[in-house]
Amino acid sequence: SLHYTSGDDDIRLASGNEMRLIEAEAMLNTGQWSEAMTLINQVRANAGMNDLFTDYANGLPAASDVATAMSYLMRERGIELWGEARRWGDQRRWETGGLGGDQQLADFETTTVLFTTTIPERSRCLDVPDAERESNPNVPTVG
């Protein structure tokens, strides 16, 4: 069966768990790491993570600062949004956000040449479409 059967069907843009993680990130941006951890642990509990990982049966280890809580948030967004093609925006935002934390990306360095080759920062940018460049005199040409 089709997920959306007509053009009038509601389309989910974000789940409740994703909204909790968005709220947690907003709290971290204002230094409220303890409150953010409460929301992060709520998401973990909703997903049944505490049942799967006995080391964290009572939630994540306690954070003592924004950077540590940010590391947990980054990890949980990766788990919660896996397969939804939403990580690119997170990674760009966190790279320039200055809140610290560790994105805990998978360690593929030993198994692929992708991580032994320098990738220019421009590769994380989206090109301006030709139609926009041609119709908008304020957009410079690529050179």
GROMACS elastic network, one bead per residue, 0.5 to 0.9 nm:
[ bonds ]
;  ai    aj funct       b0    kb
    1     4     6  0.88374   500
    1     5     6  0.85294   500
    2     5     6  0.58540   500
    4     7     6  0.76149   500
    4     8     6  0.86549   500
    4     9     6  0.60096   500
    4    10     6  0.80289   500
    4    11     6  0.78452   500
    5     8     6  0.83956   500
    5     9     6  0.69500   500
    6     9     6  0.56415   500
    7    10     6  0.85263   500
    8    11     6  0.89774   500
   12    15     6  0.69849   500
   14    17     6  0.80781   500
   14    18     6  0.59328   500
   14    19     6  0.66403   500
   15    18     6  0.51019   500
   15    19     6  0.63149   500
   15    20     6  0.87911   500
   16    19     6  0.50457   500
   16    20     6  0.63942   500
   16    21     6  0.88294   500
   16    43     6  0.88707   500
   17    20     6  0.50935   500
   17    21     6  0.64371   500
   17    22     6  0.87207   500
   17    40     6  0.89635   500
   17    42     6  0.84370   500
   17    43     6  0.55992   500
   17    44     6  0.88971   500
   17    46     6  0.78071   500
   17    47     6  0.86162   500
   17    80     6  0.76252   500
   18    21     6  0.50514   500
   18    22     6  0.61931   500
   18    23     6  0.86203   500
   18    43     6  0.82632   500
   18    77     6  0.75394   500
   18    80     6  0.72401   500
   18    81     6  0.76932   500
   19    23     6  0.61520   500
   19    24     6  0.85154   500
   20    23     6  0.50378   500
   20    24     6  0.61168   500
   20    25     6  0.86785   500
   20    36     6  0.89202   500
   20    39     6  0.59439   500
   20    40     6  0.72295   500
   20    42     6  0.81235   500
   20    43     6  0.69788   500
   21    25     6  0.61514   500
   21    26     6  0.85580   500
   21    36     6  0.82227   500
   21    39     6  0.68950   500
   21    40     6  0.63352   500
   21    43     6  0.75554   500
   21    73     6  0.70787   500
   21    76     6  0.80357   500
   21    77     6  0.69371   500
   22    25     6  0.51434   500
   22    26     6  0.62644   500
   22    27     6  0.86929   500
   23    26     6  0.50485   500
   23    27     6  0.62532   500
   23    28     6  0.86938   500
   23    36     6  0.75165   500
   23    39     6  0.77794   500
   24    27     6  0.50468   500
   24    28     6  0.62509   500
   24    29     6  0.86944   500
   24    32     6  0.85739   500
   24    33     6  0.81266   500
   24    35     6  0.74247   500
   24    37     6  0.72175   500
   24    38     6  0.83298   500
   24    39     6  0.60012   500
   24    40     6  0.67239   500
   24    73     6  0.75636   500
   25    29     6  0.62480   500
   25    30     6  0.88652   500
   25    33     6  0.89987   500
   25    36     6  0.69884   500
   25    70     6  0.75841   500
   25    73     6  0.72078   500
   26    29     6  0.50663   500
   26    30     6  0.67325   500
   26    31     6  0.89366   500
   26    32     6  0.86796   500
   26    36     6  0.82713   500
   27    30     6  0.52320   500
   27    31     6  0.63192   500
   27    32     6  0.50168   500
   27    33     6  0.66970   500
   27    34     6  0.89094   500
   27    35     6  0.70686   500
   27    36     6  0.57195   500
   28    32     6  0.52591   500
   28    33     6  0.53253   500
   28    34     6  0.87522   500
   28    35     6  0.84773   500
   28    36     6  0.63204   500
   28    66     6  0.61427   500
   28    67     6  0.86979   500
   28    69     6  0.76725   500
   28    70     6  0.70157   500
   28    99     6  0.80341   500
   29    32     6  0.75561   500
   29    33     6  0.87683   500
   29    66     6  0.84478   500
   29    99     6  0.73813   500
   30    33     6  0.84086   500
   31    34     6  0.87157   500
   31    65     6  0.83385   500
   31    66     6  0.62193   500
   32    35     6  0.56283   500
   32    36     6  0.62740   500
   32    37     6  0.88471   500
   32    65     6  0.89198   500
   32    66     6  0.74702   500
   33    37     6  0.61325   500
   33    38     6  0.87681   500
   33    63     6  0.74677   500
   33    64     6  0.78650   500
   33    65     6  0.62936   500
   33    66     6  0.51753   500
   33    67     6  0.85831   500
   33    68     6  0.85811   500
   33    69     6  0.59555   500
   33    70     6  0.80531   500
   34    37     6  0.51835   500
   34    38     6  0.65874   500
   34    62     6  0.86073   500
   34    63     6  0.72897   500
   34    64     6  0.79839   500
   34    65     6  0.81641   500
   34    66     6  0.84831   500
   34    69     6  0.79812   500
   35    38     6  0.51881   500
   35    39     6  0.67625   500
   35    40     6  0.88984   500
   36    39     6  0.52729   500
   36    40     6  0.62488   500
   36    41     6  0.86760   500
   36    69     6  0.73853   500
   36    70     6  0.88718   500
   36    73     6  0.84050   500
   37    41     6  0.60057   500
   37    42     6  0.83784   500
   37    60     6  0.81740   500
   37    62     6  0.79816   500
   37    63     6  0.73995   500
   37    69     6  0.64248   500
   37    72     6  0.81603   500
   37    73     6  0.80957   500
   38    41     6  0.53031   500
   38    42     6  0.61902   500
   38    43     6  0.88672   500
   38    59     6  0.89892   500
   39    43     6  0.63722   500
   39    44     6  0.87342   500
   40    43     6  0.52252   500
   40    44     6  0.64113   500
   40    45     6  0.87779   500
   40    59     6  0.87528   500
   40    60     6  0.84402   500
   40    69     6  0.88682   500
   40    72     6  0.77207   500
   40    73     6  0.65624   500
   40    76     6  0.72863   500
   41    45     6  0.61269   500
   41    46     6  0.85573   500
   41    50     6  0.88695   500
   41    58     6  0.86270   500
   41    59     6  0.54580   500
   41    60     6  0.65466   500
   42    45     6  0.51012   500
   42    46     6  0.61491   500
   42    47     6  0.86942   500
   42    59     6  0.83655   500
   43    46     6  0.50561   500
   43    47     6  0.62927   500
   43    48     6  0.86940   500
   43    49     6  0.86499   500
   43    76     6  0.81723   500
   43    80     6  0.83998   500
   44    47     6  0.52597   500
   44    48     6  0.63055   500
   44    49     6  0.51473   500
   44    50     6  0.65610   500
   44    59     6  0.73223   500
   44    60     6  0.85302   500
   44    76     6  0.76788   500
   44    80     6  0.87889   500
   45    48     6  0.50469   500
   45    49     6  0.58608   500
   45    50     6  0.58385   500
   45    51     6  0.81429   500
   45    58     6  0.89993   500
   45    59     6  0.75806   500
   46    49     6  0.76746   500
   46    50     6  0.89801   500
   47    50     6  0.82070   500
   47    80     6  0.83168   500
   48    51     6  0.54749   500
   48    52     6  0.66911   500
   49    52     6  0.50713   500
   49    53     6  0.61650   500
   49    54     6  0.89219   500
   49    56     6  0.81537   500
   49    57     6  0.82028   500
   49    59     6  0.85913   500
   50    53     6  0.54692   500
   50    54     6  0.65742   500
   50    55     6  0.82530   500
   50    56     6  0.57410   500
   50    58     6  0.67025   500
   50    59     6  0.63372   500
   50    60     6  0.86563   500
   51    54     6  0.65075   500
   51    56     6  0.84108   500
   51    57     6  0.64133   500
   52    56     6  0.86945   500
   52    57     6  0.82392   500
   53    56     6  0.56760   500
   53    57     6  0.64801   500
   54    58     6  0.85201   500
   55    58     6  0.83073   500
   55    59     6  0.86953   500
   55    60     6  0.85418   500
   55    61     6  0.89896   500
   56    60     6  0.54013   500
   56    61     6  0.70354   500
   57    60     6  0.80543   500
   58    61     6  0.84268   500
   59    62     6  0.83450   500
   60    63     6  0.82745   500
   60    72     6  0.78918   500
   62    68     6  0.87915   500
   62    69     6  0.83433   500
   63    66     6  0.76748   500
   63    67     6  0.84820   500
   63    68     6  0.55200   500
   63    69     6  0.53878   500
   63    72     6  0.85328   500
   64    67     6  0.84989   500
   64    68     6  0.67409   500
   64    69     6  0.75834   500
   65    68     6  0.56172   500
   65    69     6  0.64002   500
   65    70     6  0.86255   500
   66    69     6  0.51417   500
   66    70     6  0.58947   500
   66    71     6  0.86370   500
   66    99     6  0.71135   500
   66   100     6  0.76633   500
   66   101     6  0.78466   500
   67    71     6  0.63121   500
   67    72     6  0.88635   500
   67    99     6  0.61238   500
   67   102     6  0.79252   500
   68    71     6  0.51468   500
   68    72     6  0.65943   500
   68    73     6  0.87922   500
   68   100     6  0.79842   500
   68   101     6  0.57830   500
   68   102     6  0.80505   500
   69    72     6  0.51225   500
   69    73     6  0.62181   500
   69    74     6  0.86827   500
   69   101     6  0.74095   500
   70    74     6  0.60933   500
   70    75     6  0.85595   500
   70    99     6  0.72037   500
   70   100     6  0.69538   500
   70   101     6  0.50206   500
   70   102     6  0.75096   500
   70   103     6  0.85995   500
   71    74     6  0.51787   500
   71    75     6  0.62848   500
   71    76     6  0.86961   500
   71   100     6  0.78284   500
   71   103     6  0.61142   500
   71   104     6  0.75078   500
   72    75     6  0.51309   500
   72    76     6  0.61371   500
   72    77     6  0.86277   500
   72   101     6  0.80586   500
   72   102     6  0.83667   500
   72   103     6  0.86258   500
   73    76     6  0.51134   500
   73    77     6  0.60973   500
   73    78     6  0.85359   500
   73   101     6  0.88470   500
   73   103     6  0.89154   500
   74    77     6  0.53142   500
   74    78     6  0.63154   500
   74    79     6  0.88204   500
   74    90     6  0.82273   500
   74    91     6  0.88650   500
   74    94     6  0.86380   500
   74   101     6  0.78938   500
   74   102     6  0.74689   500
   74   103     6  0.56032   500
   74   104     6  0.77686   500
   75    78     6  0.51558   500
   75    79     6  0.63872   500
   75    80     6  0.86919   500
   75   102     6  0.85387   500
   75   103     6  0.65934   500
   75   104     6  0.67092   500
   75   105     6  0.85705   500
   76    80     6  0.58901   500
   76    81     6  0.83077   500
   77    80     6  0.50439   500
   77    81     6  0.57322   500
   77    82     6  0.79284   500
   77    87     6  0.81137   500
   77    90     6  0.85769   500
   78    81     6  0.55037   500
   78    82     6  0.56649   500
   78    86     6  0.88486   500
   78    87     6  0.69487   500
   78   103     6  0.89211   500
   79    82     6  0.53129   500
   80    83     6  0.89958   500
   81    84     6  0.55259   500
   81    85     6  0.76475   500
   81    86     6  0.67151   500
   81    87     6  0.75327   500
   82    85     6  0.74022   500
   82    86     6  0.80720   500
   82    87     6  0.80997   500
   83    86     6  0.80711   500
   84    87     6  0.80285   500
   85    88     6  0.72939   500
   86    89     6  0.62737   500
   86    90     6  0.71109   500
   87    90     6  0.50501   500
   87    91     6  0.61021   500
   87    92     6  0.86420   500
   88    91     6  0.52025   500
   88    92     6  0.62506   500
   88    93     6  0.85743   500
   88   124     6  0.82918   500
   89    92     6  0.52378   500
   89    93     6  0.60525   500
   89    94     6  0.84941   500
   90    93     6  0.51556   500
   90    94     6  0.59797   500
   90    95     6  0.83887   500
   91    94     6  0.51821   500
   91    95     6  0.59288   500
   91    96     6  0.87714   500
   91   103     6  0.79404   500
   92    95     6  0.51852   500
   92    96     6  0.66650   500
   92    97     6  0.85128   500
   92   124     6  0.76509   500
   93    96     6  0.56137   500
   93    97     6  0.57636   500
   94    98     6  0.71176   500
   94    99     6  0.75301   500
   94   100     6  0.81949   500
   94   101     6  0.87301   500
   94   103     6  0.83203   500
   95    98     6  0.72213   500
   95   100     6  0.88926   500
   96    99     6  0.86423   500
   97   100     6  0.79193   500
   98   101     6  0.88233   500
  101   104     6  0.88432   500
  102   105     6  0.82230   500
  104   107     6  0.84185   500
  105   108     6  0.86881   500
  106   109     6  0.86821   500
  107   110     6  0.74231   500
  107   111     6  0.84881   500
  108   111     6  0.52995   500
  108   112     6  0.60794   500
  108   113     6  0.87286   500
  108   114     6  0.82902   500
  108   115     6  0.71512   500
  109   112     6  0.59484   500
  109   113     6  0.72218   500
  109   114     6  0.76249   500
  109   115     6  0.53266   500
  109   116     6  0.69070   500
  110   113     6  0.80826   500
  110   115     6  0.84563   500
  110   116     6  0.89640   500
  111   114     6  0.88715   500
  111   115     6  0.89611   500
  112   115     6  0.65891   500
  112   116     6  0.77375   500
  113   116     6  0.50699   500
  113   117     6  0.64577   500
  114   117     6  0.57403   500
  114   118     6  0.83836   500
  114   119     6  0.85553   500
  115   118     6  0.73667   500
  115   119     6  0.84254   500
  119   122     6  0.82985   500
  119   123     6  0.69181   500
  120   123     6  0.57295   500
  120   124     6  0.80407   500
  121   124     6  0.57844   500
  121   125     6  0.75362   500
  122   125     6  0.52676   500
  122   126     6  0.83461   500
  123   126     6  0.78820   500
  126   129     6  0.88525   500
  127   130     6  0.86410   500
  128   131     6  0.83980   500
  128   132     6  0.66338   500
  128   133     6  0.67326   500
  128   139     6  0.82789   500
  129   132     6  0.53566   500
  129   133     6  0.64083   500
  129   134     6  0.87547   500
  130   134     6  0.60116   500
  130   135     6  0.85273   500
  131   134     6  0.51789   500
  131   135     6  0.61303   500
  131   136     6  0.84054   500
  132   135     6  0.52504   500
  132   136     6  0.57157   500
  132   137     6  0.89445   500
  132   139     6  0.76216   500
  133   136     6  0.54827   500
  133   137     6  0.71581   500
  133   138     6  0.81634   500
  133   139     6  0.55397   500
  133   140     6  0.71151   500
  133   141     6  0.68602   500
  134   137     6  0.73215   500
  134   139     6  0.83707   500
  134   141     6  0.88120   500
  135   139     6  0.87748   500
  136   139     6  0.58106   500
  136   140     6  0.88060   500
  137   140     6  0.73049   500
  140   143     6  0.87187   500
